Amino acid sequence: MNHIKKLHIHGLKKFKDFNIEFNEKINILVGANESGKSTILEAINIVLNQQYRNIDKYILKDLMNTDFMANFYHNPQVSNLPHITILVELELDNQADVDTIYFRGINNKDEEQFEKFGILFVCEFDKDFEDELRSEIQNGMIPFEYYKLTWRTFQGTSYNIMKKPLRTISIDNSIADSSSSFNYFNKSLFDNKYSSSERMKARNGFRNAVDKIFDDLDLEELGDNRKFGVNSKKTILDNVLTVYEESISLENKGKGMENLIKTEIALNKSKNKLDIVLLEEPENHLCHSNLLKMLDEIKKNTNEAQLILTTHSNMIASRLDLRNILWIGSDEAISLNKIKQEDAIFFEKADQNGILNLLLSKKVLLVEGPTEYMLLPSMYKEMIGRTMEEDLITVISCNGIAYKRYLAIAETAKKKVAVITDNDSKPGVIASKKEYNKDRVLQNIFIDENLENWTWEVCIYNLNKEYFDKSIKVDASSEYQFNGNNYGQILGKMLNNKTETAYSIIQDIDKLKIPEYVKGAFTWINE
């Protein structure tokens, strides 16, 4: 299947030197805000669709890496002028075809200099003007109007967009302006679905038909040989195109349905001949049921076109297979394709999992249930003197999911995670914890090593027995057994009403002793 294999970005927006290798079918770009997910899609558009080819050069200021610009201002000279290089390596079928060979060569800035298929974009100062602009440059001026933008194939020849190797469409569901996003979508769809001769025939036919319709109106002349006519420069078919479904234009379907239908159209390669679909935040404006419908549509068409999407949705990330995630960090893209299949399938089936919360957080405290989730932030502030938010720590409750499945993701994504869990009165649990922690730097498990403190409520009660005996009200006639065992009325009620008990003591955290293993987790996560 024709697809984008690799992308290299140098000097575009936040990226100094960035490499990413894509999956052949589905690619889920995940990262924090401003991590560069949208810039990756933009870079692909710049290269394949020659975005910014005809622009006011001053816009280049917004595209340049700010560190590169700062370096120039610190030492203004021609050799320090900021520049952009984007390289797209392609995997193409029919490699002996004449049009395909056009993209094959070694003009790819690869030190190994192997022949590959691709396109190289360079935005740099035109050295033909170096002598006459040297003094202005040395005075700290970046002459953007003297920059040149070039697109060349790996063969070394100029890239002509009419020979575009991959039919590409971009759908940005984050754009609020429906008219502009639709206009771009319609034009792209029109260009990709029909050949150049078919498009030309349609444009000419449209223009001639408009002229004929106007002539048939037979309007009275203005006198002196003057009359109204149609401005042919304005009768451009591309500018009035829209897509209809059952006589209703998609613009009038509502933003959610608009996004859903756009995606369905784009993914139908048999009808629309698209190789690459770039999809920005598909979850926007979609209710739960329509999001499920979109995900089903994507799954059905995974063999049709390569999909590269950005998202902040747990459902999208897990339902489309965690192994398709490309985690965009500060200076690298980490693929999660090494995750075990059983873990990926588990999270696909698990409802309300917090997998993206894990990936999008700097540091994580992973707990087993809602009680710890409610109390730990208050305990942390009491002990550390700062909130978890101030220290960029997120608490995630496993909600019944085995924490080891989360740890598998954390290890692959290189996330710092402290697990606070129970020993369940099993010596083997404590032993396995020690074995796991022995060789780990970024992940650590914390457990109370006293087997009598087998779960969170028991540990808290034993440590603060006097407080709970006074504050927990019980019915003298009730035994409050838990799982058929009698732990006493106070502890029994706590075990049977975990969430309510946690909520009732939040305001009294300053009166409670914090378990040592929890203190250890707080200290470790801040190291």
C-alpha positions in Angstrom: 0.0 0.0 0.0 1.3 3.4 -0.9 2.1 5.3 2.3 4.3 7.8 4.1 7.2 5.8 5.7 9.2 8.5 7.6 9.2 12.2 8.2 12.1 14.4 9.2 11.6 18.0 10.4 14.3 20.5 11.0 13.6 24.0 12.1 9.8 24.1 11.7 8.0 25.7 14.7 8.8 23.7 17.9 11.0 21.1 16.2 14.7 21.5 15.9 15.5 18.0 14.7 12.6 15.5 14.8 12.1 12.1 13.2 9.0 10.0 13.1 8.4 6.6 11.5 4.8 5.9 10.6 2.8 2.7 10.6 1.5 1.6 7.2 -2.1 1.8 8.2 -3.2 3.6 11.4 -1.2 6.3 13.2 -2.5 7.9 16.4 -0.5 10.9 17.4 -0.7 11.6 21.1 1.0 14.3 23.1 0.5 17.2 25.5 -0.8 20.5 24.2 1.8 22.2 22.0 3.8 19.0 21.7 3.8 19.3 17.9 1.1 16.9 16.8 -0.6 19.5 14.5 2.8 20.6 13.2 3.5 17.0 12.0 0.3 17.1 9.9 1.2 20.6 8.7 4.7 19.4 7.7 3.2 16.6 5.5 0.9 19.2 3.9 3.8 21.5 3.2 5.7 18.8 1.4 3.0 16.8 -0.5 0.5 19.6 -1.2 3.0 22.5 -1.4 1.2 24.4 1.3 2.6 28.0 1.5 3.9 27.9 -2.0 2.3 31.2 -2.9 2.3 33.2 0.3 3.5 36.5 1.7 7.0 35.5 2.7 6.6 37.3 6.1 4.5 34.4 7.3 7.7 32.4 7.4 8.5 34.2 10.7 5.7 32.2 12.3 7.0 28.9 10.9 10.6 29.3 12.0 11.9 27.6 15.1 12.2 30.2 17.9 15.5 28.8 19.2 17.0 29.1 15.7 15.8 32.7 15.5 17.2 33.5 18.9 20.5 32.0 17.9 20.6 34.3 14.9 19.8 37.4 16.9 22.5 36.5 19.4 25.1 36.2 16.6 23.6 37.7 13.4 25.4 36.4 10.3 24.4 34.7 7.1 25.4 31.2 8.3 23.1 31.6 11.3 19.9 32.6 9.5 17.1 30.3 10.5 15.9 27.8 7.9 13.5 24.8 7.5 14.1 21.4 6.1 11.3 18.8 5.8 11.9 15.3 4.3 9.2 12.8 3.5 10.2 9.3 2.7 7.6 7.3 0.8 6.8 3.6 0.3 5.4 3.3 -3.2 4.0 0.4 -5.3 5.0 -0.1 -8.9 8.6 0.9 -8.2 9.6 0.4 -11.8 6.8 2.8 -13.1 8.1 6.0 -14.8 6.1 8.3 -12.4 7.4 6.4 -9.4 11.1 6.5 -10.5 10.7 10.3 -10.5 10.8 10.1 -6.7 13.7 7.7 -6.3 17.2 8.8 -5.6 19.8 9.7 -3.0 19.0 13.4 -2.7 17.6 12.8 0.8 20.2 14.2 3.2 20.8 10.6 4.4 24.3 9.9 5.4 24.0 6.3 4.2 23.1 7.6 0.7 20.8 4.7 -0.2 18.3 5.2 -2.9 14.9 5.8 -1.5 11.6 7.4 -2.6 10.6 10.8 -1.3 10.4 14.6 -1.5 12.6 17.2 0.2 11.4 20.7 1.1 13.8 23.4 1.9 13.0 27.0 3.0 16.2 29.1 3.3 17.8 32.4 2.5 18.6 32.9 -1.2 22.4 33.1 -1.3 22.2 35.1 -4.6 21.4 38.1 -2.4 24.1 37.5 0.2 26.5 40.3 -0.8 24.0 43.1 -1.1 22.2 42.1 2.1 25.2 41.2 4.3 25.3 44.5 6.3 21.5 44.4 7.0 21.8 40.8 8.1 24.7 41.5 10.4 22.6 44.3 12.0 20.0 41.6 13.0 17.6 41.6 10.1 16.1 38.4 8.8 15.3 39.1 5.2 12.2 36.8 4.8 11.2 38.3 1.5 14.5 37.0 0.1 13.9 33.4 1.2 13.2 30.7 -1.3 11.0 27.7 -1.0 12.0 24.6 -3.0 10.5 21.2 -3.4 12.7 18.5 -5.0 12.2 14.7 -5.3 14.9 12.4 -4.1 15.9 12.1 -7.7 17.0 15.7 -7.6 14.4 17.1 -9.9 11.8 19.8 -9.1 8.7 18.3 -7.5 5.6 19.1 -9.6 2.4 18.8 -7.6 0.6 17.5 -10.7 2.7 14.4 -10.2 1.7 14.0 -6.6 2.7 10.5 -5.5 0.0 10.1 -2.9 -3.5 11.5 -3.0 -3.9 13.2 0.3 -6.7 14.9 2.2 -6.7 16.8 5.5 -9.7 17.1 7.8 -9.4 19.5 10.7 -12.3 19.0 13.1 -10.8 21.5 15.5 -11.5 24.5 13.2 -14.5 26.4 14.2 -14.9 28.2 10.9 -17.0 25.6 9.0 -17.0 27.5 5.7 -13.2 27.6 5.4 -12.7 24.0 6.5 -15.4 22.8 4.1 -14.0 24.9 1.2 -10.6 23.2 1.7 -12.1 19.7 2.1 -14.3 20.1 -1.0 -11.4 21.3 -3.2 -9.1 18.6 -2.0 -11.8 15.9 -2.5 -12.5 17.2 -6.0 -8.8 17.3 -7.0 -8.1 13.8 -5.7 -11.2 12.0 -7.1 -11.0 13.3 -10.7 -8.2 13.3 -13.2 -6.8 16.7 -14.4 -8.7 16.2 -17.7 -12.0 15.5 -15.9 -11.6 18.5 -13.7 -10.8 20.8 -16.6 -13.8 19.5 -18.5 -16.1 20.1 -15.5 -14.7 23.7 -14.9 -15.2 24.7 -18.6 -18.6 23.1 -18.7 -19.7 24.9 -15.6 -18.4 28.3 -16.9 -20.1 27.8 -20.2 -23.4 26.8 -18.6 -23.4 29.9 -16.3 -22.8 32.1 -19.4 -25.6 30.4 -21.2 -28.0 30.7 -18.3 -27.2 34.4 -18.0 -27.7 35.0 -21.7 -31.1 33.2 -21.5 -32.2 35.7 -18.9 -32.3 38.3 -21.8 -31.9 41.3 -19.5 -32.5 44.7 -21.0 -29.4 46.5 -22.2 -28.0 49.5 -20.3 -27.8 51.6 -23.4 -24.9 52.9 -25.5 -23.9 49.3 -26.3 -23.6 48.4 -22.7 -25.1 45.4 -20.9 -24.6 43.2 -17.9 -22.5 40.1 -18.2 -20.9 37.4 -16.0 -17.3 37.9 -14.7 -15.6 34.7 -15.8 -13.0 35.2 -13.0 -15.7 34.6 -10.4 -17.4 31.7 -12.1 -15.0 29.1 -10.7 -16.4 25.7 -10.1 -14.0 24.9 -7.2 -15.3 27.9 -5.2 -19.0 26.8 -5.2 -18.5 23.1 -4.7 -20.2 21.4 -1.8 -21.2 17.9 -0.8 -24.8 16.8 -0.6 -26.4 13.9 1.2 -30.0 13.3 0.3 -30.5 16.8 -1.0 -29.0 18.4 2.2 -25.6 20.0 2.1 -23.2 18.8 4.7 -22.7 22.4 6.0 -26.3 22.2 7.2 -26.0 18.8 8.9 -24.5 20.2 12.1 -20.8 20.1 13.0 -20.8 16.6 14.4 -22.4 15.0 11.5 -20.3 17.1 9.1 -17.1 15.7 10.7 -18.5 12.1 10.6 -19.5 12.3 7.0 -16.3 13.9 5.9 -14.3 11.1 7.5 -16.6 8.4 5.9 -16.1 10.0 2.5 -12.3 10.3 2.9 -11.8 6.7 4.0 -13.8 5.3 1.1 -10.8 4.7 -1.2 -12.7 2.6 -3.7 -14.8 5.7 -4.6 -12.5 8.6 -3.7 -9.0 7.2 -4.5 -7.3 8.7 -1.4 -4.0 7.2 -0.1 -3.5 9.4 3.0 -6.1 10.8 5.3 -4.9 13.4 7.9 -7.4 13.8 10.6 -7.2 16.4 13.4 -9.0 15.6 16.6 -11.9 13.5 15.2 -13.6 13.4 18.5 -14.6 17.1 18.3 -18.4 17.8 18.2 -19.3 14.0 18.2 -21.6 12.4 20.7 -20.7 9.0 22.1 -22.7 7.0 19.6 -21.4 8.9 16.6 -17.8 8.6 17.8 -18.3 4.8 18.0 -19.7 4.9 14.5 -16.7 6.9 13.3 -14.3 4.4 14.9 -16.2 1.5 13.3 -15.8 3.2 9.9 -12.1 3.7 10.5 -11.7 0.0 11.5 -13.5 -1.2 8.3 -11.2 0.9 6.1 -7.8 0.3 7.6 -6.7 -1.5 4.5 -7.9 1.3 2.2 -5.8 4.3 3.1 -3.1 5.3 5.6 -4.6 7.3 8.5 -2.6 9.8 10.5 -4.7 11.4 13.3 -4.3 13.5 16.4 -6.4 13.0 19.5 -7.0 13.6 23.2 -9.6 10.9 23.4 -9.1 7.8 25.6 -11.7 6.0 23.5 -10.0 6.7 20.2 -6.6 5.8 21.5 -7.7 2.4 23.0 -10.3 1.4 20.4 -7.9 1.8 17.5 -5.3 -0.3 19.2 -2.7 1.2 21.6 0.1 -0.3 19.4 -0.8 2.3 16.8 0.0 5.2 19.1 3.0 7.4 18.4 3.7 9.3 21.6 5.1 12.8 20.7 7.6 13.8 23.4 9.8 16.9 23.6 12.3 15.7 21.0 11.2 12.2 19.8 8.3 10.1 18.7 7.9 6.9 20.7 6.0 4.1 19.1 4.0 1.8 21.4 4.0 -1.0 18.9 6.0 -3.2 21.4 3.0 -3.4 23.8 1.8 -6.9 24.2 -1.3 -7.7 22.0 -3.2 -9.0 25.1 -2.7 -5.6 26.8 -3.8 -3.7 23.7 -6.9 -5.8 23.4 -7.7 -5.5 27.1 -7.7 -1.7 26.9 -9.7 -1.8 23.8 -12.5 -3.6 25.7 -12.1 -1.8 29.0 -14.5 1.1 29.5 -13.5 4.4 31.0 -9.8 3.6 31.2 -7.4 6.4 31.8 -4.7 5.4 29.3 -4.3 8.9 27.7 -4.3 10.5 31.2 -1.2 8.3 31.8 0.5 9.3 28.5 -0.4 13.0 28.8 0.9 13.4 32.4 4.4 14.2 33.4 4.2 12.1 36.6 1.6 9.7 37.8 0.3 8.2 41.0 -1.5 5.0 40.0 -4.0 3.7 42.6 -6.4 0.8 42.7 -9.7 2.5 43.8 -11.8 5.6 44.4 -10.8 5.9 48.1 -7.1 6.5 47.4 -8.1 8.7 44.5 -10.0 11.0 46.8 -7.7 11.1 49.7 -4.2 11.1 48.2 -4.2 14.7 46.9 -5.1 16.1 50.3 -2.5 13.9 52.0 0.1 15.0 49.5 -0.6 18.7 50.2 -0.5 18.1 53.9 2.9 16.4 53.6 4.6 18.3 50.8 3.0 21.7 51.2 2.1 22.0 47.6 -0.7 20.6 45.4 -0.2 17.7 43.0 -1.2 20.1 40.2 1.6 22.4 41.2 4.0 19.5 41.0 2.5 18.2 37.7 1.3 14.9 39.3 -1.8 13.1 38.1 -3.7 10.5 40.2 -5.2 7.8 38.1 -7.6 5.1 39.5 -7.3 1.7 37.8 -11.0 1.2 38.4 -10.5 -2.6 38.6 -8.0 -2.8 35.8 -4.8 -4.6 37.0 -2.2 -1.9 37.5 0.4 -4.1 35.7 -1.3 -3.4 32.4 -0.9 0.4 33.0 2.8 -0.2 33.9 3.3 -2.0 30.6 2.3 1.2 28.8 4.3 3.4 31.2 7.4 1.4 30.6 7.1 1.7 26.8 6.3 5.5 27.0 9.0 6.1 29.5 6.6 7.7 32.0 7.4 8.2 35.7 4.8 6.2 37.6 4.4 5.4 41.3 1.9 2.6 42.1 0.2 2.6 45.5 -1.4 -0.8 46.1 -2.4 -3.4 48.6 -0.5 -6.4 49.8 -3.7 -8.5 50.1 -2.1 -10.4 53.0 0.1 -12.2 50.4 3.9 -12.4 51.1 4.4 -13.1 47.3 2.9 -9.7 46.5 5.6 -7.9 48.6 8.3 -10.1 47.2 7.3 -9.4 43.6 7.1 -5.7 44.3 10.8 -5.8 45.5 11.8 -7.7 42.5 10.1 -5.3 40.1 11.5 -2.2 41.8 15.1 -3.6 41.8 15.8 -2.7 38.1 13.4 0.2 37.6 14.2 3.9 37.4 10.9 5.4 36.1 8.4 3.0 37.7 8.1 1.9 41.3 5.5 0.0 43.4 4.7 1.0 47.0 3.0 -1.4 49.4 2.6 -1.6 53.2 4.9 -4.6 54.1 2.9 -5.4 57.2 0.6 -8.3 56.1 -2.0 -7.2 58.7 -2.5 -4.0 56.7 -3.8 -6.0 53.8 -5.9 -3.1 52.2 -6.0 0.7 52.3 -8.9 1.1 54.8 -7.3 -1.4 57.2 -3.9 0.4 57.0 -5.5 3.8 57.6 -7.6 2.5 60.5 -4.8 0.8 62.3 -2.7 3.9 62.0 -5.5 6.2 63.2 -7.6 4.0 65.3 -8.4 6.6 68.0 -9.6 9.1 65.3 -11.9 6.6 63.5 -13.4 5.2 66.7 -14.6 8.7 67.6 -15.6 9.9 64.2 -17.3 6.8 62.5 -20.9 6.4 63.8 -22.2 2.8 63.8 -25.5 1.1 64.6 -25.0 -0.9 67.7 -27.2 -3.7 66.4 -25.2 -4.2 63.1 -22.2 -6.5 62.7 -20.9 -4.8 59.5 -19.3 -8.0 58.2 -17.1 -7.7 55.1 -16.8 -10.6 52.7 -18.2 -12.8 55.5 -15.6 -11.8 58.0 -16.0 -9.7 61.2 -13.4 -7.0 61.5 -15.3 -5.0 64.2 -18.0 -2.5 63.7 -15.9 0.6 62.9 -13.5 -1.1 60.4 -16.4 -3.2 59.0 -18.4 -0.1 58.2 -15.3 1.6 56.6 -14.8 -1.5 54.4 -18.4 -1.6 53.4 -18.7 2.1 52.7 -15.2 3.0 51.3 -16.1 6.0 49.1 -18.5 7.6 51.7 -15.8 7.1 54.4 -13.2 8.7 52.3 -15.4 11.7 51.6 -16.3 12.2 55.2 -12.6 12.5 56.3 -11.2 14.7 53.6 -11.5 17.8 55.7 -9.7 16.1 58.6 -6.6 15.0 56.7 -4.4 17.2 59.0 -5.6 15.0 61.9 -4.5 11.8 60.3 -1.2 10.0 60.2 -0.1 9.1 56.6 1.1 5.6 56.0 4.9 5.3 55.5 4.7 3.6 52.2 2.5 6.4 50.9 5.0 9.0 52.2 7.7 7.0 50.3 5.7 7.2 47.1 5.3 11.0 47.5 9.0 11.4 48.1 10.0 9.2 45.2 7.7 10.8 42.6 9.4 14.1 43.4 12.9 12.9 43.1 
